[in-house]
Amino acid sequence: MKFQLGTTKIHYKQEEDKDDIEDLKTLGFVFDFSGDRYRNIDGNPEIEFSTLDELMAFVKRWDAIIVQVYDDVYLPEIEIFNDVRE
């Protein structure tokens, strides 16, 4: 099943979040540096899981996720829960 990816966090501090930024880049996220922080400028790469085991490995790697299904028009979304969500 194919999912669109997103993150809860929008702004990443240059030094404090350096490891997170590099990890997210491996998933296809693109960041832009502005002022003292990076901003996620392309927050919707896609990922596909063929098995439940693949999905569970992803969850284990990223700790907490939120899965959202809107309708048949949009891909389901996995949000990596890495910040406060309002």
ABEGO torsion letter per residue (X at the ends): XBBBBBBABABBBAAAAAAAAAAAAAAGBBBBBBEABBBBABABBBBBBABAAAAAAAAAAAGBBBBBBABAABBBBBBBBABBBX
